[in-house]
Amino acid sequence: MSDIDTAAVPAFIARESFIELTARERAQHLLDAGTFRELLGPFDRMTSPWLPMQGIVCQADDGAVIARGTIDGEPAVVCAIESAFQGGSIGEVSGSKIAAALELALRDCERGTIVRPVIVFETGGVRLQEANLGLAVIAEIQAAIVALRRHVPVVGVIAGMVGCFGGMSLAAALCTRLVMTRQGRLGMNGPEVIEQEAGIEELDAGDRRRIWQLIGGEQRVASGLADHLVDDDAHEIGAAVRAAFAAGVPSVHRTEAVDRYLSLLASVDPRMISPGDMRVLFGSRDDR
């Protein structure tokens, strides 16, 4: 299901759940040991100016961890979203931290110093309390990803359990390569939103088996919309991220294969197609 070849995790290494880690711990695991250095951390008090107006207690890092270090000895930046704060939603401050980190990495790449960017997605999308500001900064994140991937692979990780939805699902789609667990989910609209807007006849948000059949990590990799399926293990996810960088920049990014996807979509009858049909139809990797 993937063209990334990762080495098996040695049996003597105890497995550690990546999903259960905080955003800060996830960033530490993805960087080489001893190289983690946080930028704009909690002691810098970069908090949302808007949430207190609505009676919401802020988090000192606004739910986004930005860390510099190395991956396989090469300079790297990890942007990890904390799902425990406001469901990982993107507001003005958290989004600006991610966008600025990617833009600084782009500046370094343009000057000849390649910086490996990783984004750990765990988000429902824009923060509703900061809607317009959040949408604007998500657009900046997307623009930075597109500019960066000309120089270096941009690697996204979707582990779970929140998944990746809304405008940030588009940011994930723009990544050069996506690493997902089976527990991870990826979609434009979350199941609850679809049920609310279209009715339970369209989608029962409580049908967990069906939800993961449609938008879970295994389905997304099998249908070519993500690249590497891994177990919920911090060592295995780290290995997949390193392998994604080793694979280099593809000649054509998934989001550049517009004609191919338009052709595939034109052949789909949404009243008839099943998750299995999607795997068969979209699973070809000719665009990579």
Secondary structure, DSSP 4 states (H G I P E B T S, - for coil): --S---PPPPTTSPP--STTS-HHHHHHHHSPTT--EEES-GGG----SSSGGGT----TTTTEEEEEEEETTEEEEEEEE-TTTGGG-B-HHHHHHHHHHHHHHHHHHHTT---EEEEEE-B-SB-GGGHHHHHHHHHHHHHHHHHHTTTS--EEEE-SSS-B-THHHHHHHHSSEEEEETT-BB-SS-HHHHHHHH-TTT--TT-HHHHHHHHBHHHHHHTTSSSEEE-S-HHHHHHHHHHHHHT---SS-GGG-HHHHHHHHHT--TTT--HHHHHHHH---TT-
